[in-house]
């Protein structure tokens, strides 16, 4: 007999499965661009968008194997698992600064809670008893967090302890609800039915907003990052950790991946659902939309070029006075940026931002004229256009002072080639060893779990090598050998999010090499290109298959590399796509002196 209610749920669930991801992407894009200052202040600016959308798409086959359980391998997908967790950790800088202290407390506390819950699931055979035990452990740890967090966090302000404890309690609640609603499907993974998988994150988003007023005291927008982090960590433990044990068992080797469905995975989607729900609740309750002050100093300074674009936009919107003020700020930003890149002390005198840079006198005069105009800010469109032109010239002067510090394109190509060889050479040895040791047909080798894990693992390791090196040291081995460093707009080593975003476009090259070159190596190691009786994919002989897979790796590497070079050539700051997304530069470690002209000044006469 047909059940109309079940049929309706099935149809709705199917439609939502296809529509949910693009709808959440649209929300994240609109939030980051249309509500930019607010989004940036709570950790969901453009940087987060680049990591959660294009990076997750490109990381579809990037899976890092990190442990073996019996005959099986456990891995984490970068896009569906690691990237949401990196964002969640970075948000602690907003939720409960300082990040290191609050994140350390949460990590240790929640890890112990999760370990006890996992032990209960493993050693208790009855499902009802497991549910009761997990719920009791979560409740006990949540209550204990409120009592002990202020003491364990030492001399941190009292509100940090309250926020950390509240985050533990909300995460524990999501963990319990996710565990109760999810189930294990042998041979498939962990699933959760519609509408249950929507209810939990939406509920978490609303709860975060309801407790935000007493918890954040005038900074209620911090409920948004709290909802995202709590939901992401809660789903990770409630589903991917506590529901994993029944999947393992004797038999052939299997590969289980946390976040394995990438952009369709529950771990990836739940945090975004909680964020959207928290934003909706925040708006419905008419909470303040004012950007949250940046206590942690984590928001990078604005680009002078972006300030200029904002000034021009103000003109188009019919606000010439605002355009003039924005133009003045852009010129000041250009001078401040030159001080940072040249590693000179910034002048505290706002009236003389170009002091110490060796700028010509007409630059100083033009800046003074522009500042004077910004004070009166007449509502005169022609004056606004003249102010914008003057600011554009001053921004160009600032860029001409510091661009010689940028690394040359030739040096960047050489550094990239060194880094690519460093991560690929060991992978080639591993692929050769696995292909030579795995028995059976060539098709069996290419589909073997260990070989697939090694191919996917190369993509993840190559990406993480670049991102971690640039975060920890500000350079990679290839860049270090050529005297190059990576810096953000604060002229510091890029932070985690920026480093991950900067490495994102390289996932395309790493994926082509990991899938193409690994197959080509397998053909050579298993029987060579001259094997007459081995066939790969229909009628392709070993030789044709080898050339096909090798061609994929080489063609992708050359094409993507050529595109990156073209973007750098066309960029005024020698930035490739990853640099533009992350707001970073690659510079020469040795700075030029101001005694030597860095570059010819723009041939523009001074304005009176």
C-alpha positions in Angstrom: 0.0 0.0 0.0 1.3 3.4 -1.0 2.2 5.7 2.0 1.6 9.3 0.8 3.6 10.7 3.7 6.6 8.5 3.1 6.4 9.2 -0.7 6.3 13.0 0.0 9.4 12.7 2.3 11.2 10.7 -0.3 10.5 13.1 -3.1 11.4 16.1 -1.0 14.6 14.5 0.2 15.6 13.7 -3.3 15.0 17.2 -4.5 16.8 18.7 -1.5 19.8 16.3 -2.0 20.4 18.0 -5.4 19.4 21.6 -4.5 20.9 21.9 -0.9 24.6 22.2 -1.8 24.2 25.0 -4.5 21.7 26.8 -2.3 24.2 26.8 0.6 26.9 28.0 -1.7 24.7 30.8 -2.9 24.0 31.8 0.7 27.7 31.7 1.6 28.6 33.8 -1.5 25.9 36.4 -0.8 26.9 36.6 2.9 30.6 37.0 2.0 30.1 39.7 -0.7 26.9 41.5 0.2 27.4 41.5 4.0 31.2 41.7 3.7 32.2 43.5 6.9 29.9 41.4 9.0 30.9 38.2 7.3 34.6 39.0 7.6 34.3 39.9 11.3 32.7 36.5 12.2 35.1 34.4 10.0 33.0 33.8 6.9 34.5 36.3 4.5 35.8 35.6 1.0 38.7 33.5 2.3 36.4 31.0 3.9 34.2 30.9 0.8 37.2 30.0 -1.5 38.2 27.2 0.9 34.7 25.7 1.3 33.6 26.0 -2.3 36.2 25.8 -5.1 38.8 24.1 -2.8 36.3 21.4 -1.8 35.3 20.9 -5.4 39.0 20.5 -6.5 39.8 18.2 -3.6 37.2 15.6 -4.6 39.8 12.8 -4.9 42.3 14.1 -2.3 42.1 11.6 0.6 44.7 11.2 3.3 45.0 7.8 4.8 46.0 8.2 8.5 45.5 4.8 10.2 44.9 1.1 9.6 42.2 -0.7 11.6 42.5 -4.5 11.1 42.6 -5.1 7.3 40.9 -1.8 6.6 42.3 1.7 6.0 40.8 4.9 7.4 41.3 8.2 5.5 39.9 11.7 5.5 38.8 13.6 2.4 40.2 17.1 2.2 37.2 18.8 0.7 34.5 17.0 2.6 36.3 16.5 5.9 39.5 18.4 6.5 38.6 21.8 5.1 35.4 22.2 7.3 37.4 21.1 10.3 40.2 23.7 9.5 37.6 26.4 9.2 36.0 25.3 12.5 39.3 25.5 14.3 40.1 28.9 12.8 36.8 30.2 14.1 38.0 29.8 17.7 39.9 33.1 17.2 36.5 34.8 17.0 34.5 32.7 19.4 36.9 32.6 22.4 40.2 34.4 21.8 43.1 33.7 22.3 42.8 30.8 19.8 45.6 28.6 21.1 44.2 28.5 24.6 40.5 28.0 23.8 41.2 25.5 21.0 43.6 23.5 23.2 41.0 23.3 26.0 38.2 22.3 23.6 40.4 19.8 21.8 41.6 18.0 24.9 38.2 18.1 26.7 36.1 17.0 23.7 38.7 14.3 22.7 38.4 12.7 26.2 34.6 12.8 26.0 34.6 11.3 22.5 37.0 8.6 23.5 34.8 7.5 26.4 31.7 7.6 24.1 33.6 5.5 21.6 34.6 3.0 24.3 30.9 2.7 25.3 29.8 2.0 21.7 32.5 -0.6 21.2 32.1 -2.5 24.5 28.3 -2.2 24.9 26.5 -4.5 22.5 22.9 -3.4 23.1 21.9 -0.4 20.9 19.6 1.2 23.6 22.4 0.9 26.2 24.8 2.6 23.8 22.3 5.5 23.3 21.9 6.0 27.0 25.7 5.8 27.6 26.6 8.3 24.9 23.9 10.7 26.1 25.0 10.4 29.8 28.7 11.0 28.9 27.8 14.1 26.8 25.6 15.5 29.6 28.3 14.9 32.3 31.1 16.5 30.3 28.9 19.5 29.3 28.1 20.2 33.0 31.7 19.7 34.1 32.9 22.1 31.4 31.0 25.0 32.9 32.5 24.2 36.3 36.1 23.6 35.3 36.7 25.6 32.1 37.4 29.0 33.9 39.9 27.3 36.2 41.6 25.3 33.4 42.0 28.4 31.2 44.0 30.1 33.9 44.3 33.9 33.6 42.1 34.1 30.6 39.1 36.5 31.0 36.1 34.8 32.6 34.0 35.1 29.4 36.5 32.9 27.6 35.7 30.0 29.9 31.9 30.5 29.6 32.2 30.6 25.8 34.4 27.5 25.7 32.1 25.6 28.0 29.0 26.6 26.0 30.7 25.4 22.8 31.4 22.1 24.4 27.8 21.8 25.5 26.4 22.7 22.1 28.8 20.3 20.3 27.9 17.5 22.7 24.3 18.1 22.0 24.9 17.8 18.2 26.9 14.7 18.8 24.1 13.0 20.7 21.4 13.9 18.2 23.6 12.9 15.2 24.5 9.6 16.9 20.8 8.8 17.6 19.7 9.6 14.1 22.5 8.0 12.1 23.1 4.4 11.3 25.7 2.2 9.6 25.1 0.5 6.2 27.6 -2.4 5.8 29.6 -1.9 2.6 28.3 1.6 2.1 29.1 3.8 5.1 27.1 6.0 7.5 23.8 7.5 6.5 21.1 9.7 8.0 17.6 10.1 6.6 15.7 13.2 5.5 14.5 15.3 7.3 16.5 14.3 10.4 19.9 15.3 8.9 18.4 18.8 8.4 16.7 19.2 11.8 19.9 18.8 13.9 22.0 21.5 12.3 19.1 23.9 12.0 18.3 23.4 15.7 21.9 24.0 16.6 21.9 27.3 14.7 18.8 28.5 16.5 20.1 27.4 19.9 23.4 29.3 19.3 21.5 32.5 18.5 19.3 32.1 21.6 22.2 31.8 24.0 24.3 34.5 22.2 22.9 37.5 24.0 24.0 36.6 27.5 27.1 34.8 26.2 28.6 37.4 23.9 27.4 40.6 25.4 26.7 42.9 22.4 28.5 40.7 19.9 25.6 38.4 19.2 26.8 37.8 15.6 29.4 35.4 17.1 26.6 32.9 17.3 27.2 32.2 13.6 30.8 30.8 13.9 29.7 29.0 17.1 26.9 27.2 15.3 29.2 26.2 12.5 32.0 24.9 14.7 29.8 23.0 17.1 27.8 21.3 14.3 30.9 20.3 12.3 32.7 18.8 15.3 29.4 17.2 16.6 28.7 15.5 13.3 32.3 14.4 13.0 32.1 12.5 16.3 28.4 11.5 16.3 28.5 10.0 12.9 32.1 9.5 11.6 33.6 8.4 14.9 30.9 6.7 16.9 29.3 4.9 13.9 32.5 3.6 12.4 33.2 0.5 14.4 30.5 -1.8 12.9 32.1 -1.2 9.4 35.3 -2.9 10.3 35.7 -6.6 10.3 37.6 -9.6 8.8 37.9 -10.0 5.1 39.4 -8.1 2.3 40.8 -4.6 2.7 38.4 -1.6 2.4 39.0 2.1 2.4 36.7 4.1 4.7 36.8 7.9 4.3 35.7 10.6 6.7 33.9 13.2 4.5 34.2 10.7 1.6 31.1 12.1 -0.2 33.0 15.5 -0.5 30.5 18.3 -1.1 27.5 16.0 -0.5 28.9 14.6 2.8 26.9 15.2 6.0 30.1 16.5 7.7 30.5 19.2 4.9 26.8 20.2 4.7 25.8 20.2 8.3 28.0 23.1 9.3 26.8 25.2 6.4 23.2 24.4 7.3 23.8 25.5 10.9 25.4 28.7 9.7 22.4 29.5 7.4 20.0 28.7 10.2 21.9 30.9 12.7 21.9 33.7 10.2 18.1 33.4 9.7 17.5 33.3 13.4 19.8 36.3 14.0 17.9 38.2 11.4 14.4 37.1 12.6 15.3 38.2 16.2 16.5 41.5 14.9 19.9 41.1 16.4 22.6 43.6 15.6 24.2 43.4 12.1 27.2 45.6 13.1 30.5 43.9 12.4 32.2 42.4 15.5 35.4 44.2 16.6 38.5 42.2 15.8 40.1 41.5 19.2 42.4 38.8 17.7 43.8 41.0 14.9 42.8 38.3 12.4 41.2 40.4 9.8 43.8 41.5 7.2 44.1 45.1 6.0 42.1 46.0 3.0 43.9 46.1 -0.4 44.4 49.7 -1.7 43.1 48.5 -5.0 39.9 47.3 -3.4 39.6 50.6 -1.7 39.9 52.3 -5.0 37.2 50.1 -6.5 35.0 51.0 -3.5 35.5 54.7 -4.1 34.5 54.3 -7.8 31.4 52.3 -6.8 30.4 55.1 -4.4 30.4 57.4 -7.3 28.2 55.1 -9.4 25.9 54.8 -6.5 25.5 58.6 -6.3 27.5 59.3 -3.1 30.4 61.5 -4.2 31.3 62.6 -0.6 31.7 59.0 0.4 33.7 58.4 -2.7 36.2 61.2 -1.8 36.7 59.8 1.7 37.2 56.3 0.3 39.8 57.6 -2.2 41.7 59.3 0.7 41.7 56.1 2.7 43.0 54.1 -0.4 46.0 56.5 -0.7 46.8 56.1 3.0 46.5 52.3 2.7 48.9 52.4 -0.3 51.5 54.2 1.8 51.0 51.9 4.8 51.3 48.8 2.5 54.7 50.2 1.2 55.9 50.5 4.7 54.9 47.0 5.6 56.4 45.3 2.5 59.7 47.3 2.7 59.7 46.4 6.5 59.9 50.1 7.5 58.3 51.4 10.7 54.9 52.9 9.8 54.6 56.6 10.5 52.1 57.5 13.3 51.5 60.9 11.7 48.4 60.6 9.6 49.2 63.9 8.0 52.4 62.6 6.5 51.8 58.9 5.5 54.6 58.9 2.9 57.4 59.9 5.3 60.4 57.6 5.3 59.6 56.2 1.9 61.6 58.6 -0.2 58.6 59.6 -2.2 58.8 62.8 -4.3 57.5 66.1 -3.0 54.6 66.2 -5.4 53.3 62.9 -3.9 53.3 64.5 -0.4 51.5 67.5 -1.8 48.9 65.5 -3.6 48.2 63.4 -0.5 47.7 66.6 1.5 45.3 68.0 -1.1 43.4 64.8 -1.1 43.1 64.7 2.7 42.0 68.3 2.8 39.3 67.5 0.2 38.2 64.4 2.3 37.6 66.6 5.3 35.1 68.9 3.5 33.9 66.0 1.3 31.7 68.1 -1.1 28.8 66.4 -2.8 30.3 67.2 -6.2 30.7 64.4 -8.7 33.5 66.1 -10.7 35.5 66.6 -7.5 34.9 63.0 -6.6 36.3 61.9 -9.9 39.4 64.1 -9.5 39.9 62.7 -6.0 39.6 59.1 -7.4 42.2 59.9 -10.2 44.6 61.4 -7.6 44.2 58.4 -5.3 44.7 56.0 -8.3 48.0 57.8 -9.0 49.1 57.6 -5.4 48.3 53.9 -5.2 50.4 53.4 -8.3 53.3 55.3 -6.6 53.0 53.1 -3.6 53.1 50.0 -5.7 56.1 51.2 -7.6 58.0 51.5 -4.4 57.5 47.9 -3.2 56.9 45.8 -6.3 60.7 45.2 -6.8 60.5 43.1 -3.6 58.2 40.7 -5.4 59.8 37.4 -6.6 60.4 37.1 -10.3 58.2 34.8 -12.4 61.2 32.8 -13.4 62.2 32.2 -9.8 58.7 31.2 -8.9 58.6 28.6 -11.8 61.9 27.1 -10.6 60.7 26.9 -7.0 57.5 25.3 -8.1 59.4 22.7 -10.2 61.6 21.8 -7.2 58.7 21.4 -4.8 56.8 19.3 -7.4 59.8 17.0 -7.8 60.2 16.7 -4.1 56.7 15.5 -3.5 56.3 13.4 -6.6 59.6 11.4 -6.5 58.7 9.5 -3.3 55.2 8.9 -4.6 56.6 7.3 -7.8 58.7 4.9 -5.7 55.6 4.0 -3.6 53.4 3.4 -6.7 56.1 1.3 -8.3 56.5 -0.8 -5.2 52.8 -1.4 -4.8 52.2 -2.2 -8.5 55.1 -4.7 -8.5 53.9 -6.4 -5.3 50.2 -6.6 -6.0 49.3 -9.8 -7.9 46.7 -10.3 -10.5 45.8 -8.4 -13.7 46.8 -4.8 -14.4 43.2 -3.7 -13.9 43.2 -5.4 -10.5 46.3 -3.4 -9.6 44.8 -0.1 -10.6 41.6 -0.9 -8.6 43.4 -2.3 -5.5 42.5 -0.5 -2.3 46.2 0.1 -1.3 47.1 1.5 -4.8 44.0 3.8 -4.9 44.8 5.0 -1.4 48.4 5.8 -2.5 47.2 7.7 -5.6 44.6 9.7 -3.7 47.0 10.1 -0.8 49.6 11.8 -3.1 47.2 14.5 -3.9 46.5 15.2 -0.2 50.1 15.0 0.8 51.3 17.3 -2.0 48.7 19.9 -1.0 49.4 19.7 2.7 53.1 19.9 2.1 52.7 23.3 0.5 50.0 24.6 2.9 51.7 23.5 6.1 55.2 24.6 5.1 54.0 28.1 4.2 52.0 28.4 7.4 54.8 27.2 9.7 57.8 28.6 7.9 56.5 31.1 5.3 58.2 29.2 2.6 58.6 25.7 1.1 61.9 23.9 0.4 61.9 25.0 -3.2 61.2 28.6 -2.4 63.8 28.5 0.4 66.5 27.3 -2.0 65.8 30.3 -4.2 65.4 32.9 -1.4 61.6 33.3 -1.7 59.0 33.7 1.0 55.2 34.0 1.1 53.6 36.9 3.0 50.0 38.1 3.6 48.9 41.8 3.6 50.1 42.2 7.1 53.4 41.0 5.8 53.4 38.0 8.0 53.4 34.3 7.3 50.0 33.3 5.9 47.7 31.8 8.5 46.1 28.4 8.1 43.1 29.5 6.0 45.1 31.7 3.8 47.8 29.0 3.2 45.1 26.4 2.4 43.3 28.8 0.0 46.6 29.8 -1.7 47.4 26.1 -2.4 43.9 25.4 -3.7 44.4 25.8 -7.5 47.3 23.4 -7.3 44.9 20.6 -6.5 44.0 20.4 -10.2 47.6 19.6 -11.1 48.1 17.3 -8.2 45.0 15.4 -9.1 46.1 14.9 -12.7 49.5 13.7 -11.6 48.1 11.4 -8.8 45.6 9.7 -11.1 47.5 9.8 -14.4 51.1 9.3 -13.5 50.3 6.6 -10.9 48.5 4.6 -13.6 51.4 5.0 -16.0 53.9 3.9 -13.3 51.7 0.9 -12.6 51.8 -0.2 -16.2 55.6 0.1 -16.3 56.0 -1.8 -13.0 53.4 -4.5 -13.7 54.4 -5.7 -17.1 56.0 -2.8 -19.1 54.7 -1.2 -22.2 55.7 -4.1 -24.4 53.4 -6.7 -22.7 51.3 -8.1 -25.6 48.8 -10.1 -23.5 47.8 -7.3 -21.1 44.9 -5.1 -21.9 43.7 -2.0 -20.1 40.2 -0.6 -20.6 38.8 -2.4 -23.7 41.2 -2.5 -26.6 44.0 -0.2 -25.3 47.3 -2.1 -25.1 49.8 -1.4 -22.4 51.7 1.1 -24.7 48.6 3.1 -25.6 47.4 3.1 -22.0 50.8 4.2 -20.8 50.9 7.1 -23.2 47.3 8.0 -22.4 47.8 8.2 -18.6 51.2 9.9 -18.9 49.7 12.4 -21.4 47.0 13.3 -18.8 49.6 14.1 -16.2 52.0 16.0 -18.4 49.3 17.9 -20.3 47.5 19.0 -17.2 50.8 20.1 -15.5 51.8 22.2 -18.5 48.4 23.7 -19.2 47.7 24.6 -15.5 51.2 26.0 -15.2 50.9 28.1 -18.3 47.6 29.5 -17.0 49.2 30.4 -13.7 52.1 32.1 -15.5 49.7 34.1 -17.7 47.7 35.3 -14.6 51.0 36.4 -12.9 52.1 38.3 -16.1 48.8 40.1 -16.2 48.7 40.9 -12.5 50.2 44.2 -11.3 51.4 42.4 -8.2 52.5 39.1 -9.8 49.8 37.1 -8.1 48.4 33.9 -9.4 44.8 32.8 -8.7 45.7 31.3 -5.3 47.5 34.5 -4.3 44.5 36.7 -5.3 42.1 34.5 -3.3 44.3 34.4 -0.3 45.6 37.9 -0.4 49.3 36.9 -0.5 52.5 37.7 -2.3 55.7 35.8 -3.0 58.7 38.0 -2.2 62.4 38.0 -2.2 63.8 37.4 1.2 66.4 40.1 0.9 64.8 43.6 0.8 66.0 46.4 -1.5 67.3 49.6 0.1 65.6 52.9 -0.6 68.9 54.3 -1.8 68.5 52.4 -5.0 65.3 53.5 -7.0 63.0 50.5 -6.8 61.2 51.4 -10.0 60.5 54.4 -12.1 57.8 56.6 -10.7 54.6 57.2 -12.8 55.3 60.1 -15.1 52.4 62.2 -13.9 52.8 65.9 -13.1 51.8 67.1 -9.7 48.4 68.5 -9.1 47.8 72.0 -7.6 
